[in-house]
Amino acid sequence: MNLWLPAATVQAVEIDRLLLALLVLTLLILALVFALMLRYMVRYRAGSGLDRGEEGEKSWKFETTWTAATLVVFFGLFIWGADLYVRMFQPPAEALKIYVIAKQWMWKTEHAGGQRELNALHVPIGRPVQLVMTSEDVIHDFSVPAFRLKHDVLPGRYETIWFTVQAAGTYALYCTQYCGLDHARMVGEVVALPPPQFAHWLEQNAGGGTLAGDGAALFVRYGCSGCHGARGGGETGRVPGTVRAPALAGLYGAAVPLSNGTVVVADDRYLHDAIMQPESQTVAGFAPIMPSFAGLLGEDDILKLIAYIKSLTPQEAQ
């Protein structure tokens, strides 16, 4: 809880309320305990002359009631915190997805329209924003104090977090995980704009092509179309009626049965691992012949390939 910082997101307001409730409750219980201690220290001090009478019979009613009451109250705070934690990792379907790549010692962000930023992130206010984050080298940590946001960014994995900014402004971005000699220089800013200004910024900073468009070129350059088909519909195999590799058109968001008997959802993380670690993501019914592209493709290129795969529809593959 940072009382000197604005609570710039909807989640930040609730986090502050939760921490304030925990602080107030703890202080109340602490004050009660110390008040009782002080009362008995004074009342039953040596030489007070107070008639203490005979030793009373032991009763567990007070201890049981006190323990049960505090347990219920603190467990209520636990449920509140657990619910908030879960909701922070369940972005709404309409959330704007932005990709974040951490690298010693900078933050690279990419928008679906091809807009790219370095040590900066532009977002609209009033709309949920989902960040899909990964690292190209070591563990970093994406932290925006005004958002009450702090999340590890790991190499070779996709981590997601989402937020809704409620006030326009520029907010400091830090890496809060020591990542090397220039760790202190790995800073940036998050610029929150009203929707019309954000749309204007997207238009003014449009690159040469979209992520999906750049991914289509990579799809052909690295030979993906040789097995998955020119439009991701699957390439005919040597045996009539078979295909060499799974069709990619319409794959995103679908359930995928794997050769090990498990079923996974084809999300960004699955597609990333299927490209970098194909042996762990072999689709049931297909031979494990796909090569790994680890060391050949950077995280930037993988984002583009994933964007292209997500753009493929069964109708386009026909």
VEXGU-401100 format. One record per atom (N, C-alpha, C): residue number from 0; atom name; x, y, z. Coordinates in pm, whole numbers. Each point is the difference from the previous one (the first is absolute). Layout:
<rs>
R   i at   east  north     up
R NUM CA      X      Y      Z
...
</rs>
This chain:
<rs>
R   i at   east  north     up
R   0  N     85   -118      0
R   0 CA    -85    118      0
R   0  C     89    124      0
R   1  N     -6     78   -107
R   1 CA     81    121    -15
R   1  C    -91    122     10
R   2  N     -9     57    120
R   2 CA    -92    110     22
R   2  C     40    125    -75
R   3  N    129     12    -39
R   3 CA     46    120    -69
R   3  C    -12    -12   -152
R   4  N    -48   -114    -49
R   4 CA    -16    -20   -144
R   4  C   -147     -7    -35
R   5  N    -35     43   -120
R   5 CA   -140    -13    -42
R   5  C    -34   -146    -27
R   6  N   -125    -36     18
R   6 CA    -48   -133    -38
R   6  C    -58     14   -140
R   7  N     82    -31   -100
R   7 CA    -34     34   -138
R   7  C    -87   -105    -69
R   8  N    -15   -118     59
R   8 CA    -82   -104    -63
R   8  C   -112    -42     94
R   9  N    -99    -67    -58
R   9 CA   -110    -52     81
R   9  C     52   -101    100
R  10  N     93    -84    -43
R  10 CA     57   -100     89
R  10  C     79     63    114
R  11  N     69    112    -28
R  11 CA     79     65    103
R  11  C    -88     50    114
R  12  N   -117     51    -32
R  12 CA    -92     48    104
R  12  C    -40   -115     92
R  13  N    -33   -115    -58
R  13 CA    -41   -114     82
R  13  C    117    -55     82
R  14  N    119     -2    -59
R  14 CA    118    -47     73
R  14  C     26     90    121
R  15  N    -11    131    -18
R  15 CA     20     92    111
R  15  C   -104    -23    110
R  16  N   -124    -24    -40
R  16 CA   -105    -24    100
R  16  C     28   -128     78
R  17  N     46   -104    -70
R  17 CA     31   -126     66
R  17  C    115     19    100
R  18  N    106     66    -42
R  18 CA    114     22     90
R  18  C    -37     91    116
R  19  N    -84    100    -26
R  19 CA    -45     88    108
R  19  C    -83    -77    101
R  20  N    -88    -87    -48
R  20 CA    -81    -81     91
R  20  C     89    -91     85
R  21  N    102    -59    -62
R  21 CA     92    -86     75
R  21  C     77     80    104
R  22  N     45    121    -38
R  22 CA     75     84     93
R  22  C    -86     44    118
R  23  N   -121     48    -29
R  23 CA    -88     47    107
R  23  C    -37   -113     95
R  24  N    -34   -116    -55
R  24 CA    -37   -114     84
R  24  C    117    -44     88
R  25  N    118     -4    -57
R  25 CA    118    -40     77
R  25  C     28     99    112
R  26  N    -12    130    -30
R  26 CA     24    101    103
R  26  C   -105     -8    111
R  27  N   -126    -27    -35
R  27 CA   -105    -12    102
R  27  C     28   -117     94
R  28  N     37   -113    -59
R  28 CA     29   -117     84
R  28  C    123     25     85
R  29  N    101     63    -59
R  29 CA    121     32     75
R  29  C    -31     94    115
R  30  N    -82    101    -27
R  30 CA    -36     96    105
R  30  C    -78    -69    112
R  31  N    -91    -91    -34
R  31 CA    -78    -72    100
R  31  C     90    -87     88
R  32  N     92    -73    -63
R  32 CA     90    -88     75
R  32  C     87     81     96
R  33  N     59    109    -49
R  33 CA     87     80     86
R  33  C    -80     72    109
R  34  N   -123     39    -30
R  34 CA    -84     65    102
R  34  C    -32    -97    113
R  35  N    -30   -125    -36
R  35 CA    -27   -101    102
R  35  C    125    -30     82
R  36  N    114     -7    -67
R  36 CA    126    -24     71
R  36  C     27    113     99
R  37  N    -17    124    -44
R  37 CA     25    115     86
R  37  C    -97      1    118
R  38  N   -126    -32    -26
R  38 CA   -101      0    107
R  38  C     37    -99    109
R  39  N     38   -121    -41
R  39 CA     33   -102    100
R  39  C    134     27     68
R  40  N     92     64    -71
R  40 CA    127     37     63
R  40  C    -22     99    114
R  41  N    -91     96    -22
R  41 CA    -29    101    102
R  41  C    -89    -58    110
R  42  N   -103    -73    -39
R  42 CA    -98    -50     96
R  42  C     59   -104     95
R  43  N     83    -85    -56
R  43 CA     54   -110     82
R  43  C    149     15     26
R  44  N     49    122      7
R  44 CA    141     21     31
R  44  C     29    -40    144
R  45  N    126    -26     26
R  45 CA     40    -39    136
R  45  C    -27    116     97
R  46  N    -58    -32    112
R  46 CA    -26    101    101
R  46  C   -123     84    -26
R  47  N    -84    -41    -94
R  47 CA   -120     79    -29
R  47  C   -105    -13    109
R  48  N      9   -105     81
R  48 CA    -98    -18    106
R  48  C   -132    -55    -49
R  49  N    -10    -38   -125
R  49 CA   -125    -51    -56
R  49  C    -25   -143     51
R  50  N   -122    -25     42
R  50 CA    -36   -133     47
R  50  C    -19    -90   -121
R  51  N     95    -91    -17
R  51 CA     -5    -87   -118
R  51  C    -90   -121     22
R  52  N    -35    -26    120
R  52 CA    -91   -109     30
R  52  C     61   -135    -32
R  53  N    -87   -101     -7
R  53 CA     48   -134    -32
R  53  C     16    -14   -152
R  54  N     86    -95    -37
R  54 CA     24    -26   -144
R  54  C   -126    -56    -63
R  55  N    -43     66   -106
R  55 CA   -122    -41    -66
R  55  C     18   -124    -87
R  56  N   -112    -60    -36
R  56 CA      5   -119    -84
R  56  C     32     40   -144
R  57  N     83    -79    -65
R  57 CA     41     29   -137
R  57  C   -117    -11    -96
R  58  N    -14    101    -87
R  58 CA   -107     -1   -101
R  58  C     60     29   -137
R  59  N    -44    -75   -102
R  59 CA     51     18   -136
R  59  C    -94     86    -86
R  60  N   -107     50     60
R  60 CA    -98     73    -80
R  60  C     59    127    -60
R  61  N     73     77     81
R  61 CA     57    126    -50
R  61  C    103    -27   -109
R  62  N     91    -96     27
R  62 CA    105    -30    -99
R  62  C    -60    -50   -131
R  63  N    -99    -88     11
R  63 CA    -63    -55   -120
R  63  C    -71    109    -80
R  64  N    -75     86     71
R  64 CA    -72    108    -69
R  64  C     97     97    -66
R  65  N    107     38     70
R  65 CA     97     94    -54
R  65  C     69    -58   -125
R  66  N     42   -125      9
R  66 CA     69    -63   -113
R  66  C    -93    -15   -121
R  67  N   -123    -43     25
R  67 CA    -95    -19   -110
R  67  C    -34    132    -68
R  68  N    -17    106     80
R  68 CA    -36    130    -57
R  68  C    111     54    -90
R  69  N    123     -4     50
R  69 CA    111     51    -82
R  69  C     22    -87   -124
R  70  N    -20   -132     14
R  70 CA     16    -89   -115
R  70  C   -100     34   -109
R  71  N   -126     22     38
R  71 CA   -104     32    -99
R  71  C     32    131    -71
R  72  N     41    102     76
R  72 CA     27    131    -59
R  72  C    118     -7    -96
R  73  N    110    -61     42
R  73 CA    117     -7    -86
R  73  C    -22    -94   -119
R  74  N    -80   -103     20
R  74 CA    -31    -89   -112
R  74  C    -85     74   -103
R  75  N    -85     91     47
R  75 CA    -77     82    -94
R  75  C     92     87    -85
R  76  N    103     58     62
R  76 CA     97     78    -76
R  76  C     77    -89    -99
R  77  N     29   -123     41
R  77 CA     69    -93    -90
R  77  C    -85    -29   -123
R  78  N   -129    -25     21
R  78 CA    -89    -27   -114
R  78  C     -7    120    -92
R  79  N     -8    120     57
R  79 CA     -2    123    -80
R  79  C    128     10    -83
R  80  N    115    -20     62
R  80 CA    127      8    -72
R  80  C     14   -108   -106
R  81  N    -43   -123     30
R  81 CA     10   -108    -97
R  81  C    -89     27   -121
R  82  N   -120     51     26
R  82 CA    -92     33   -110
R  82  C     59    110    -88
R  83  N     60    101     62
R  83 CA     62    108    -77
R  83  C    116    -53    -82
R  84  N     81    -87     58
R  84 CA    116    -57    -71
R  84  C    -46    -78   -123
R  85  N   -103    -82     16
R  85 CA    -49    -80   -113
R  85  C    -54     90   -110
R  86  N    -76    102     39
R  86 CA    -59     90   -101
R  86  C    107     77    -76
R  87  N    115     26     62
R  87 CA    107     73    -69
R  87  C     64    -82   -111
R  88  N    -25   -131     -3
R  88 CA     56    -85   -104
R  88  C   -108    -55    -93
R  89  N   -118     59      4
R  89 CA   -110    -40    -88
R  89  C    -50    123    -75
R  90  N     69     38   -107
R  90 CA    -38    121    -73
R  90  C   -134    -16    -72
R  91  N    -74    108    -12
R  91 CA   -125     -6    -78
R  91  C     28    -33   -146
R  92  N   -100    -54    -67
R  92 CA     18    -39   -140
R  92  C     31    119    -89
R  93  N    -48    119     37
R  93 CA     21    118    -84
R  93  C    129     74     32
R  94  N     84    -58     84
R  94 CA    123     68     40
R  94  C     93     22   -119
R  95  N     63    116     -4
R  95 CA     98     33   -103
R  95  C    130    -70     33
R  96  N     49    -84    -91
R  96 CA    120    -79     26
R  96  C    123     72    -54
R  97  N     99     19     87
R  97 CA    126     64    -37
R  97  C    113    -91     47
R  98  N    102    -13    -83
R  98 CA    111    -90     30
R  98  C    117     79     56
R  99  N     62    -57    104
R  99 CA    113     63     67
R  99  C    117    -98      0
R 100  N    115     47    -50
R 100 CA    120    -82     -2
R 100  C    107     70     83
R 101  N     49    -69    102
R 101 CA    105     55     86
R 101  C    136    -50    -49
R 102  N     98     89      3
R 102 CA    135    -35    -44
R 102  C     98     92     73
R 103  N    114    -55     40
R 103 CA    100     84     65
R 103  C     41    115    -92
R 104  N    -29    123     33
R 104 CA    -75     48    114
R 104  C   -102     97    -55
R 105  N   -107    -56    -54
R 105 CA   -103     82    -65
R 105  C   -132    -76     -1
R 106  N   -107     78    -23
R 106 CA   -134    -56    -20
R 106  C    -42     27   -144
R 107  N    -36   -105    -72
R 107 CA    -51     14   -136
R 107  C   -147    -40     -1
R 108  N    -85     86    -53
R 108 CA   -143    -29     -6
R 108  C    -47      5   -145
R 109  N    -93    -88    -33
R 109 CA    -52     -9   -136
R 109  C   -151    -12      3
R 110  N    -65     79    -85
R 110 CA   -144     -2    -13
R 110  C    -40    -83   -122
R 111  N   -123    -45     -2
R 111 CA    -47    -85   -109
R 111  C     10     69   -135
R 112  N    -14    132     -1
R 112 CA      6     75   -125
R 112  C    141     24    -50
R 113  N    100    -50     71
R 113 CA    139     17    -43
R 113  C     72    113     70
R 114  N    -68     75     85
R 114 CA     65    110     73
R 114  C     99    -60    101
R 115  N    119     56      2
R 115 CA    105    -50     88
R 115  C     54    114     86
R 116  N     30    -31    124
R 116 CA     50    100     93
R 116  C    120    -57     75
R 117  N     84     90     47
R 117 CA    116    -37     79
R 117  C     -6     76    132
R 118  N     -3    -75    109
R 118 CA     -9     58    135
R 118  C   -123     89     17
R 119  N   -104    -32    -71
R 119 CA   -126     74     11
R 119  C   -115    -92    -36
R 120  N   -117     33     51
R 120 CA   -120    -77    -30
R 120  C   -119     94      2
R 121  N    -65     15   -115
R 121 CA   -120     82     -9
R 121  C   -123    -88     11
R 122  N    -94     41     85
R 122 CA   -122    -77     23
R 122  C   -118     96      7
R 123  N   -121    -48    -31
R 123 CA   -119     85     14
R 123  C    -54     -9    142
R 124  N    -66    105     46
R 124 CA    -65     -5    130
R 124  C   -142    -54    -19
R 125  N    -49    -63    104
R 125 CA   -137    -51     -1
R 125  C    -19   -129    -76
R 126  N    107    -60    -52
R 126 CA    -10   -126    -72
R 126  C     99   -101     59
R 127  N    -45   -124     24
R 127 CA     93   -101     52
R 127  C    118    -22    -96
R 128  N    118    -10     56
R 128 CA    122    -23    -79
R 128  C     67   -125     54
R 129  N     26    -95    -88
R 129 CA     70   -122     39
R 129  C    142      4    -54
R 130  N     96    -24     88
R 130 CA    140     -6    -40
R 130  C     44   -145     -9
R 131  N     60    -36   -113
R 131 CA     60   -132    -17
R 131  C    151     23      0
R 132  N     68    -50    102
R 132 CA    138     38     25
R 132  C     94   -120     -5
R 133  N    121     24    -51
R 133 CA    105   -102      1
R 133  C    135     70      3
R 134  N    104    -77     27
R 134 CA    135     55      8
R 134  C     89    -70   -101
R 135  N     97     74    -55
R 135 CA     94    -57    -95
R 135  C    127    -52     67
R 136  N     18     30    130
R 136 CA    126    -43     62
R 136  C    -20    -51    142
R 137  N    -15     90     98
R 137 CA     -9    -40    140
R 137  C   -136     39     56
R 138  N    -20    -27    129
R 138 CA   -126     35     64
R 138  C     -4    151     26
R 139  N   -106     63    -46
R 139 CA    -25    141     29
R 139  C   -131     10     79
R 140  N    -37    120     35
R 140 CA   -124     19     75
R 140  C    -66    129    -45
R 141  N   -121    -12    -53
R 141 CA    -76    114    -51
R 141  C    -77     62    116
R 142  N     37    122     36
R 142 CA    -61     64    117
R 142  C    -41    143    -31
R 143  N   -127     31     25
R 143 CA    -52    136    -11
R 143  C    -65     32    135
R 144  N     70     72     88
R 144 CA    -52     25    134
R 144  C   -139     65      3
R 145  N    -25     92    -91
R 145 CA   -131     67     -1
R 145  C   -113    -96    -36
R 146  N     33   -112    -65
R 146 CA   -100   -102    -33
R 146  C     -6   -107    108
R 147  N     90      6    100
R 147 CA     17   -106    100
R 147  C     26   -132    -74
R 148  N     82      8   -103
R 148 CA     25   -114    -88
R 148  C    147    -39      7
R 149  N     25   -127     22
R 149 CA    137    -53      7
R 149  C     -5   -147    -39
R 150  N     63    -34   -112
R 150 CA    -10   -138    -48
R 150  C    129    -42    -67
R 151  N     45   -123     31
R 151 CA    122    -52    -59
R 151  C    -16    -21   -150
R 152  N    107     27    -75
R 152 CA      5    -24   -144
R 152  C    111   -102    -21
R 153  N    -37   -119    -47
R 153 CA     92   -112     -2
R 153  C     45    -34   -142
R 154  N    125    -42    -19
R 154 CA     47    -41   -132
R 154  C    -65   -132    -43
R 155  N    -40     -7   -126
R 155 CA    -58   -122    -54
R 155  C   -142    -28     42
R 156  N    -65     93     68
R 156 CA   -138    -20     44
R 156  C    -80    128    -21
R 157  N   -130    -18    -16
R 157 CA    -90    114    -10
R 157  C    -70     20    133
R 158  N     10    120     54
R 158 CA    -72     38    121
R 158  C   -100    109    -38
R 159  N   -119     -7     55
R 159 CA   -103     98    -33
R 159  C    -51     69    126
R 160  N    -39    124    -18
R 160 CA    -62     80    106
R 160  C    -90    102    -70
R 161  N   -101     49     70
R 161 CA    -86     99    -64
R 161  C    -41    107    102
R 162  N    -42    112    -54
R 162 CA    -40    113     83
R 162  C    -89     92    -81
R 163  N    -68     89     69
R 163 CA    -82    104    -64
R 163  C     39    133     62
R 164  N     62     86    -78
R 164 CA     43    131     50
R 164  C   -121     92      4
R 165  N    -16     73    110
R 165 CA   -116     87     15
R 165  C     34    149     -1
R 166  N    128     33    -12
R 166 CA     40    141     -2
R 166  C    113     20   -100
R 167  N    -16     99    -88
R 167 CA    105     30    -97
R 167  C    124     51     71
R 168  N    115    -30    -57
R 168 CA    125     46     60
R 168  C    117    -85    -44
R 169  N    117     33     50
R 169 CA    122    -74    -28
R 169  C     50    -62    130
R 170  N     19   -131     -1
R 170 CA     33    -73    121
R 170  C    134    -74    -17
R 171  N     78      0    106
R 171 CA    134    -58     -5
R 171  C     -6   -152     -8
R 172  N     88    -55    -83
R 172 CA     14   -144    -18
R 172  C    141    -40     43
R 173  N     11   -106     82
R 173 CA    130    -44     50
R 173  C     16   -150    -21
R 174  N    126    -43     -4
R 174 CA     32   -141     18
R 174  C     42    -15    145
R 175  N    -73    -82     76
R 175 CA     28    -14    142
R 175  C     61   -136     33
R 176  N     62    -63    -98
R 176 CA     76   -123     21
R 176  C    141     24    -51
R 177  N    100    -13     88
R 177 CA    137     29    -42
R 177  C     36    -87   -121
R 178  N     39     64   -109
R 178 CA     19    -71   -126
R 178  C    136     28    -64
R 179  N     92     62     73
R 179 CA    132     26    -56
R 179  C     53    136     42
R 180  N    115     35    -56
R 180 CA     70    121     42
R 180  C    -81    126    -22
R 181  N    -75      7   -109
R 181 CA    -79    120    -31
R 181  C   -146    -15     40
R 182  N    -25    -83    100
R 182 CA   -138    -21     46
R 182  C    -70    130     34
R 183  N     72     93     65
R 183 CA    -62    126     43
R 183  C    -44     86   -117
R 184  N     56    -25   -118
R 184 CA    -36     80   -118
R 184  C   -118    -58    -77
R 185  N    -50   -115     43
R 185 CA   -110    -64    -71
R 185  C   -132     58     48
R 186  N    -27    120    -45
R 186 CA   -121     72     40
R 186  C    -74     45   -126
R 187  N   -123     37     18
R 187 CA    -81     48   -112
R 187  C   -121     74     52
R 188  N   -100     13    -85
R 188 CA   -122     71     41
R 188  C   -121    -60    -70
R 189  N   -111      4     70
R 189 CA   -129    -41    -56
R 189  C    -82    127    -18
R 190  N    -40     26   -123
R 190 CA    -76    120    -34
R 190  C   -145    -39    -24
R 191  N    -88     46     88
R 191 CA   -143    -29    -12
R 191  C    -70    117    -67
R 192  N    -71    -28   -108
R 192 CA    -66    104    -79
R 192  C   -149    -27    -10
R 193  N    -81    106    -13
R 193 CA   -142    -20    -32
R 193  C    -12    -74   -133
R 194  N   -107    -79    -19
R 194 CA    -13    -81   -122
R 194  C     21     77   -131
R 195  N    -55    121    -19
R 195 CA     25     69   -128
R 195  C    148     32    -20
R 196  N     68     43    105
R 196 CA    143     30    -12
R 196  C     82   -126    -22
R 197  N    -41   -110     63
R 197 CA     71   -126    -21
R 197  C    -16    -48   -144
R 198  N   -121     13    -56
R 198 CA    -22    -39   -140
R 198  C     85     87    -92
R 199  N     12    128     33
R 199 CA     84     89    -81
R 199  C    146    -41     10
R 200  N     43    -39    121
R 200 CA    139    -44     16
R 200  C     28   -126    -81
R 201  N    -94    -94      0
R 201 CA     17   -121    -80
R 201  C     14     34   -148
R 202  N    -83     93    -45
R 202 CA      3     39   -142
R 202  C    132     68    -35
R 203  N     48     86     88
R 203 CA    123     74    -27
R 203  C    124    -88      7
R 204  N     -7   -110     73
R 204 CA    118    -84     20
R 204  C    -12   -136    -67
R 205  N    -89     -9    -97
R 205 CA    -14   -126    -73
R 205  C    130    -32    -73
R 206  N     44   -125     11
R 206 CA    124    -40    -65
R 206  C    -23    -42   -143
R 207  N     99    -71    -55
R 207 CA    -10    -45   -138
R 207  C    -99   -111    -20
R 208  N    -37    -70    106
R 208 CA    -96   -109    -10
R 208  C    -44    -44    137
R 209  N   -106    -79      5
R 209 CA    -52    -52    126
R 209  C     84   -118     45
R 210  N    -19    -39    125
R 210 CA     70   -119     49
R 210  C    -37   -123    -82
R 211  N   -129    -14    -32
R 211 CA    -44   -115    -78
R 211  C     60      3   -140
R 212  N      8    119    -60
R 212 CA     59     11   -133
R 212  C    147    -38     -1
R 213  N     74     47    101
R 213 CA    141    -37     10
R 213  C     14   -149     28
R 214  N    -94    -56     78
R 214 CA      5   -142     29
R 214  C    -24    -85   -122
R 215  N    -83     49    -94
R 215 CA    -25    -76   -123
R 215  C    128    -15    -81
R 216  N     81    105     -3
R 216 CA    127     -9    -72
R 216  C     95    -98     68
R 217  N      4      2    132
R 217 CA     85    -94     73
R 217  C    -50   -143    -18
R 218  N   -130    -18    -10
R 218 CA    -60   -133    -18
R 218  C     53    -66   -126
R 219  N     17     78   -103
R 219 CA     53    -52   -127
R 219  C    152    -11      5
R 220  N     66    100     57
R 220 CA    147      5      1
R 220  C     61   -119     73
R 221  N    -62    -39    110
R 221 CA     57   -109     79
R 221  C    -61   -136    -33
R 222  N    -73     -9   -110
R 222 CA    -48   -128    -48
R 222  C   -120    -57     71
R 223  N    -68     80     79
R 223 CA   -118    -52     72
R 223  C   -109    -44    -97
R 224  N    -12     73   -111
R 224 CA   -104    -31    -97
R 224  C     23   -133    -69
R 225  N    123    -53      4
R 225 CA     28   -128    -64
R 225  C    -74   -115     63
R 226  N    -27      9    130
R 226 CA    -71   -107     70
R 226  C   -142     40     39
R 227  N    -16    126     37
R 227 CA   -130     46     50
R 227  C    -86     62   -110
R 228  N     49      7   -121
R 228 CA    -78     57   -109
R 228  C     21    149    -14
R 229  N    -20     51   -119
R 229 CA     25    141    -28
R 229  C    -87     91     86
R 230  N   -122    -44     32
R 230 CA    -89     79     84
R 230  C    -38    -74    127
R 231  N     91    -91     43
R 231 CA    -22    -68    126
R 231  C   -104   -109     -2
R 232  N    -41    -44   -117
R 232 CA   -103   -103     -9
R 232  C     54   -141      6
R 233  N    132    -15      2
R 233 CA     60   -133      2
R 233  C     43    -42   -139
R 234  N    118    -56    -13
R 234 CA     53    -44   -129
R 234  C    -21   -149    -15
R 235  N    -41    -43   -118
R 235 CA    -28   -140    -26
R 235  C    124    -85     22
R 236  N    -16   -114     71
R 236 CA    111    -90     25
R 236  C     20    -98   -112
R 237  N     96    -88     17
R 237 CA     30    -99   -103
R 237  C   -111   -102    -15
R 238  N    -65    -33    113
R 238 CA   -113    -93     -4
R 238  C   -125     77    -36
R 239  N    -75    -43   -104
R 239 CA   -121     72    -40
R 239  C    -96     17    117
R 240  N    -57    120     10
R 240 CA    -97     28    104
R 240  C     62     42    133
R 241  N    131     16      3
R 241 CA     67     40    125
R 241  C     67    135    -19
R 242  N     38     62    109
R 242 CA     73    126     -4
R 242  C    129    -17     81
R 243  N    100     79    -35
R 243 CA    130    -11     66
R 243  C     -2     52    143
R 244  N    -72    107     21
R 244 CA      1     66    130
R 244  C   -140     53     29
R 245  N    -29     30    125
R 245 CA   -134     50     36
R 245  C    -32    130    -72
R 246  N   -128     17    -31
R 246 CA    -45    126    -60
R 246  C      5    110    106
R 247  N     41    118    -41
R 247 CA     12    113     91
R 247  C   -119     95     -9
R 248  N    -72     -6   -111
R 248 CA   -115     88    -18
R 248  C   -109    -34    101
R 249  N    -40     98     80
R 249 CA   -102    -22    101
R 249  C     52    -71    124
R 250  N    132    -15      9
R 250 CA     58    -72    114
R 250  C     -9     80    130
R 251  N     24    131     -7
R 251 CA     10     81    123
R 251  C   -129     -8     81
R 252  N     15    -34    127
R 252 CA   -115    -10     89
R 252  C    -66   -136      2
R 253  N     43    -91    -90
R 253 CA    -61   -134     -7
R 253  C     72    -96     93
R 254  N    -68   -109     34
R 254 CA     60   -105     82
R 254  C     85    -89    -88
R 255  N    121    -30     46
R 255 CA     95    -79    -80
R 255  C     38   -125     78
R 256  N    -32   -120    -51
R 256 CA     44   -123     65
R 256  C    146    -28    -34
R 257  N     81    -28    100
R 257 CA    141    -26    -21
R 257  C     28   -150      4
R 258  N    119    -36    -49
R 258 CA     37   -141     -8
R 258  C     16    -65    136
R 259  N     21     79    105
R 259 CA     16    -56    134
R 259  C   -134    -22     71
R 260  N   -110     24    -71
R 260 CA   -132    -24     56
R 260  C    -66    121     63
R 261  N     70    110     13
R 261 CA    -58    121     59
R 261  C    -66     85   -108
R 262  N    -84     91     45
R 262 CA    -67     94    -90
R 262  C     30    141     49
R 263  N     47     85    -89
R 263 CA     34    137     36
R 263  C    -76     97    -90
R 264  N     -8    124     44
R 264 CA    -64    105    -79
R 264  C    109     73    -79
R 265  N    -24     21   -126
R 265 CA     99     66    -87
R 265  C     -3    150     23
R 266  N     67     46    106
R 266 CA     11    142     27
R 266  C    140     47    -39
R 267  N     34    123     36
R 267 CA    132     54    -35
R 267  C    113    -86     56
R 268  N    -16    -44    123
R 268 CA    105    -79     65
R 268  C     20   -133    -73
R 269  N   -110    -66    -39
R 269 CA     12   -127    -72
R 269  C     71     19   -134
R 270  N    -39    103    -75
R 270 CA     62     23   -130
R 270  C    149     33     15
R 271  N     35     76    103
R 271 CA    141     31     26
R 271  C     79   -128     24
R 272  N    -53    -87     87
R 272 CA     71   -124     32
R 272  C      3    -95   -119
R 273  N   -105      1    -82
R 273 CA     -4    -87   -116
R 273  C    108     38   -102
R 274  N     36    126     -3
R 274 CA    105     47    -91
R 274  C    139    -23     59
R 275  N     14     26    128
R 275 CA    132     -9     63
R 275  C     30   -138     57
R 276  N   -102    -71     45
R 276 CA     20   -133     58
R 276  C   -103    -97    -59
R 277  N      7    -25   -129
R 277 CA   -104    -81    -66
R 277  C    -10   -142     53
R 278  N    110    -55     54
R 278 CA     -4   -137     50
R 278  C    -93    -15    120
R 279  N    -27    110     70
R 279 CA    -88     -5    116
R 279  C   -145     30    -36
R 280  N    -27     33   -126
R 280 CA   -134     40    -42
R 280  C    -46    -79   -123
R 281  N     46   -124    -14
R 281 CA    -36    -79   -117
R 281  C   -149    -32      1
R 282  N    -68     33   -108
R 282 CA   -144    -23    -11
R 282  C    -26   -147    -24
R 283  N   -103    -53     64
R 283 CA    -35   -141    -14
R 283  C    -28    -34   -147
R 284  N     56   -110    -44
R 284 CA    -22    -43   -137
R 284  C    104     47    -99
R 285  N     96     81     47
R 285 CA    106     51    -87
R 285  C    137    -41     55
R 286  N     93    -22    -93
R 286 CA    134    -37     40
R 286  C     75    122     53
R 287  N     89    -18     96
R 287 CA     77    113     56
R 287  C    116     39    -91
R 288  N    -35     59   -113
R 288 CA    104     33    -99
R 288  C     29    150     -9
R 289  N    -76     82     71
R 289 CA     22    144     -9
R 289  C    129     39     69
R 290  N     88     75    -66
R 290 CA    124     44     63
R 290  C    -24    115     98
R 291  N     90     14     94
R 291 CA     -8    112     93
R 291  C     61    124    -63
R 292  N    -64    114     25
R 292 CA     51    128    -52
R 292  C     69     81    109
R 293  N     31    -66    113
R 293 CA     74     67    106
R 293  C    138     37    -51
R 294  N     37    125     17
R 294 CA    129     48    -48
R 294  C     -5     54   -141
R 295  N   -107    -32    -73
R 295 CA    -16     51   -137
R 295  C    -93    121     -3
R 296  N   -100     -2     85
R 296 CA    -98    109      5
R 296  C     11     73    133
R 297  N     -3    132     -6
R 297 CA     -7     79    122
R 297  C   -144     11     46
R 298  N    -19     51    120
R 298 CA   -135     13     54
R 298  C    -84     94    -86
R 299  N     62    100    -62
R 299 CA    -74     90    -89
R 299  C    -62    -78   -115
R 300  N     80    -87    -62
R 300 CA    -50    -77   -114
R 300  C   -108    -99     42
R 301  N     16    -59    118
R 301 CA   -101    -95     46
R 301  C   -134     69     21
R 302  N      3    122     53
R 302 CA   -124     76     16
R 302  C    -69     22   -134
R 303  N     79     28   -102
R 303 CA    -57     23   -132
R 303  C    -62   -129    -56
R 304  N     69   -112     17
R 304 CA    -54   -127    -47
R 304  C   -129    -35     72
R 305  N     -3     23    130
R 305 CA   -121    -29     77
R 305  C   -115     89    -46
R 306  N     30    128    -24
R 306 CA   -105     92    -49
R 306  C    -54    -47   -134
R 307  N     88    -51    -85
R 307 CA    -45    -50   -131
R 307  C    -87   -124     16
R 308  N     43    -92     85
R 308 CA    -78   -122     22
R 308  C   -137     34     56
R 309  N     -6     97     91
R 309 CA   -127     40     58
R 309  C    -92     62   -105
R 310  N     59     57   -104
R 310 CA    -82     66   -103
R 310  C    -58    -98   -100
R 311  N     49   -123     -2
R 311 CA    -46    -98   -100
R 311  C   -137    -53     38
R 312  N    -86     -9    -98
R 312 CA   -134    -56     20
R 312  C    -19   -117    -96
R 313  N    -85    -96     35
R 313 CA    -23   -114    -89
R 313  C    -45     41   -139
R 314  N    -75    110    -10
R 314 CA    -49     43   -132
R 314  C    117     45    -88
R 315  N    100     70     61
R 315 CA    113     48    -78
R 315  C     89   -115    -45
R 316  N      2   -110     75
R 316 CA     87   -112    -34
R 316  C    -52    -80   -119
R 317  N   -128     14    -30
R 317 CA    -57    -79   -109
R 317  C     37     59   -136
</rs>
